[in-house]
């Protein structure tokens, strides 16, 4: 049994298989998930698990060079946006309209569904390299 870090097997497997520029989306409970990417459904109930908890766990495992969010997030969910900025540190954040964000999830290796009910609690993480 793995004893530290990310314990979810499907999510850990996707991250282990990612290469430079591959994308992983983490979404709220309402984000539509297209047919192409792998669906990793972690949602149990409202708020469980939360978006930020899942994001922090993934950031502990995945080298991220930049992130993409919906441009609506800062205005519609300012507290979440502030917490997201803190969690990402120096990782650059690109903002795109929500419709463009949803379209871009079609290219993700996987989309992770959380139990988050906060509007626009969605992010696409772009894999970097560790060297």
C-alpha positions in Angstrom: 0.0 0.0 0.0 1.3 3.5 -0.9 1.7 5.4 2.3 2.2 9.0 1.3 1.0 11.5 -1.3 -1.8 10.8 -3.6 -3.6 7.6 -2.7 -6.2 7.4 -5.5 -5.0 4.8 -7.9 -6.6 6.0 -11.2 -5.4 9.6 -10.5 -1.9 8.5 -9.5 -1.7 6.3 -12.6 -2.7 9.2 -15.0 -0.2 11.6 -13.4 2.6 9.0 -13.6 1.9 8.6 -17.3 1.8 12.3 -18.2 4.5 13.9 -20.3 5.4 17.5 -21.1 2.4 19.6 -22.2 -0.1 16.9 -21.3 -3.1 18.4 -19.5 -5.1 17.3 -16.5 -8.4 19.0 -15.6 -9.9 19.2 -12.1 -13.5 20.3 -11.9 -16.4 21.1 -9.7 -19.4 18.7 -9.5 -21.1 20.4 -12.4 -18.3 20.6 -15.0 -19.4 18.6 -18.1 -16.9 15.9 -18.9 -16.5 15.1 -22.6 -16.4 11.5 -23.9 -12.7 11.5 -24.8 -10.7 12.0 -21.6 -10.6 9.5 -18.8 -13.2 10.4 -16.1 -11.9 10.2 -12.6 -15.0 10.7 -10.4 -14.0 11.5 -6.8 -17.3 13.2 -5.9 -19.0 11.8 -2.8 -21.4 14.5 -1.7 -21.6 18.3 -1.7 -18.1 19.6 -0.9 -16.5 16.1 -0.5 -13.8 16.2 -1.7 -13.3 19.9 -2.1 -11.7 21.3 -5.2 -8.7 22.9 -3.3 -7.9 19.7 -1.4 -7.8 17.7 -4.7 -5.7 20.4 -6.3 -3.2 20.5 -3.5 -2.9 16.7 -3.6 -2.3 16.8 -7.3 0.3 19.6 -7.1 2.2 17.4 -4.7 2.7 14.8 -7.4 2.6 16.7 -10.8 5.2 19.1 -12.2 3.0 22.0 -13.5 4.3 24.6 -15.8 1.1 26.6 -16.2 -2.6 26.5 -15.4 -5.8 27.5 -17.2 -9.0 28.8 -15.5 -12.2 30.4 -16.6 -12.0 34.2 -16.8 -15.2 34.3 -14.8 -13.6 32.8 -11.7 -12.0 35.9 -10.2 -15.2 37.9 -10.2 -17.7 35.1 -9.5 -15.7 33.2 -6.9 -13.1 35.7 -5.5 -12.3 33.7 -2.3 -11.7 30.6 -4.3 -9.5 32.5 -6.8 -7.4 33.9 -4.0 -6.9 30.5 -2.5 -6.1 29.1 -5.9 -3.4 31.8 -6.5 -1.9 30.9 -3.2 -1.9 27.1 -3.9 -0.3 27.7 -7.3 2.5 30.0 -6.1 4.6 31.2 -9.1 2.8 28.9 -11.6 1.4 31.2 -14.4 -2.4 31.2 -14.8 -4.0 31.7 -18.2 -7.7 32.9 -18.2 -10.1 32.0 -20.9 -13.9 32.3 -21.2 -15.7 29.4 -19.6 -17.0 28.1 -22.9 -13.5 27.9 -24.2 -12.3 26.3 -21.0 -15.0 23.5 -21.4 -14.0 23.0 -25.0 -10.3 22.6 -24.0 -11.1 19.8 -21.5 -11.6 17.6 -24.6 -7.8 17.5 -25.0 -7.1 16.6 -21.3 -5.6 13.2 -20.5 -8.2 13.0 -17.7 -10.9 15.1 -16.0 -11.2 14.8 -12.2 -14.6 15.5 -10.8 -14.7 16.7 -7.2 -17.7 17.4 -4.9 -17.1 21.1 -5.1 -20.2 23.3 -5.5 -18.4 26.7 -5.8 -19.0 28.3 -9.3 -16.1 28.0 -11.7 -14.0 25.8 -9.4 -12.3 24.3 -12.4 -8.6 24.2 -13.6 -6.5 22.7 -16.3 -3.0 21.9 -15.2 -0.3 21.7 -18.0 2.5 19.3 -17.2 6.0 20.6 -17.1 9.3 18.8 -16.8 11.5 18.3 -13.7 14.7 19.1 -15.5 
